[in-house]
Amino acid sequence: MELRSRRLATRLLLVAALGFLSCALFVVVRFGLTGRFAQGYLLWNLFLAAVPVLIAWCAVEFGIRRRMAGASKAMGLASLAAWLIFYPNAPYVFTDFIHVVRRAGLGAVAAPWLSEYDLLWFDIVMNAAFAFVGHYLGLVSMYLMHGAMRRLFGRVAGWATMLPAILLSGFGIHLGRFSRFNSWDLMLHPIQALSVMWRALADPAARLFSLAFSLFIALTYIIFYLTKRGELGELDA
């Protein structure tokens, strides 16, 4: 079991590293086209998207060590709480498309053979790559956390923790994009965060935005779960 666990950890590390390096290549090429580095936010947000994978992996490790049942369950729940705080960073990368829509601060074309329309398409593909990798890492982390909760508390509890997590994630993305609250703000300024959350919940547009993202996450996770179940077989033991 420990050998398979290490192999899974290695695979996850390789996936995260390959995704980050591939997306970073887009930024390097764009810098060559415009002579301006304006995509640091994409690299940072993609880094944050990998944090839930690490947290979920810790939960898997606690689930594997079921011989320490009490401590494993307590640490598993702590991992779940931390994962809930950081998971919205993964699908949040989709909202970076707003910079493509507004075309603000993205720089001008430096290459004479490239038009602004061509650069726009490059930016669309680049942002799509970041969004895909970020969301994929988030789905991997959700699958790992789902498996850890199932191992620690049973099949029903596994799904019971994922459903509210998906709903809360959609709301978390709204808080990040519009209220500019990030994961550590929720821990460092909880009272202010609760006030912002309450105002956002009262806004019908915020609820629509949150629900739309929650439905998107739910749909893609179900597809991911059905296709990946068995490839990470140790989670089903």
Secondary structure as GFF3:
##gff-version 3
##sequence-region A 1 237
A	DSSP	alpha_helix	2	34	.	.	.	ID=ss1
A	DSSP	alpha_helix	40	64	.	.	.	ID=ss2
A	DSSP	three_ten_helix	66	68	.	.	.	ID=ss3
A	DSSP	alpha_helix	69	86	.	.	.	ID=ss4
A	DSSP	three_ten_helix	87	89	.	.	.	ID=ss5
A	DSSP	three_ten_helix	91	96	.	.	.	ID=ss6
A	DSSP	alpha_helix	97	102	.	.	.	ID=ss7
A	DSSP	alpha_helix	116	153	.	.	.	ID=ss8
A	DSSP	alpha_helix	155	178	.	.	.	ID=ss9
A	DSSP	alpha_helix	183	188	.	.	.	ID=ss10
A	DSSP	alpha_helix	190	201	.	.	.	ID=ss11
A	DSSP	alpha_helix	204	228	.	.	.	ID=ss12
A	DSSP	three_ten_helix	233	236	.	.	.	ID=ss13
###
